[in-house]
Amino acid sequence: MSEMPKLKDALLDITDKVATLTFNRDDVRNALTGTNLIDDIIDTLDWVEHTSNAHVLVITGAGKGFSSGGNVKDMHERTGMFSGNVEDIAAAYKATIQRIPLKMSQISFPVIAAINGAAVGAGFDLTAMCDIRIASTYAKFGENFVNIGLIPGDGGAYFLQRIVGYQRASELTFTGRLFEADEAKEIGYVLDVVEPEELLVRAAELAAQIASKPAYQVRQSKLLMRKAQVMNLPDFLDLSALVQGTCHHTEDHKEAVAAFVEKRSPNFN
């Protein structure tokens, strides 16, 4: 799969093995529902997973916000995925927004969220599904479903507590309060906070550093980190030993060891 996907509401760029997906619906604050952004996200994740042209994905938003999540106007009018009876709405969630956490949990490559502005609701939860988060000083966050009489129907309750712990995740979810980028860093939700003009530069630098490493080893490292959250230690160590044995037989490992001994920079495949 070498041909880049044709996106409708987002832009996709690739530079030196780093793909950047930019949500391009500032008119609705990059809402995930009521736009084509869900399909754009899924198509991009599928493409990066199967191409050799990109090793890392950066996700960001154009305009003032990262993503407002669900379209509240559609909720008010009970249209689209928010129409019908209980079973209809449940089926719509499974067929639309819940495709994102399922796909994000399956991909093997690193994903960095470059959060340019407000990331609330499902937009906030999308950032929680990423491996690394970098925020602009303009960024605001909120697991604010309770404020409109909802719960995190996209899987946010699964991801958030794995980042900030159960107690903090409970407080943020039960109160639905908004919080600023500095607090997000203080509680360990984001890795770094930078000025708006530095956001994509910082994300690109980090992505490039990751992309310069052996792709197989990076992907297997991500796999092991995800597996560690659900496996017991003996089974996890068995898996780690098997993966390590495989790594020892890769050309990139041999090249890295040779470069170390010869005191030069490695040239990875």
Protein Blocks (a to p, Z undefined) as FASTA:
>chain_A
ZZccddfkbccddeehiacdddfbfknoopaghpaklmmmmmmmmmmmmpckbcbdcddd
ehjbfbeojafklmmnopajlgccfklmmmmmmmmmmmmmmmmmmpmbdcddddfbdceh
jlmmmmmmpmbdcddfkbccddfklmnopacfeopmmmmmmmnojklmmmmmmnopacdf
klmmmnomambdcdfklmmmmmmmmmmmmmmpcfklmmmmmmmmmmmmmpcfklmmmmmm
mmmmmmmmpmklmmmmmmmmnopadddZZ
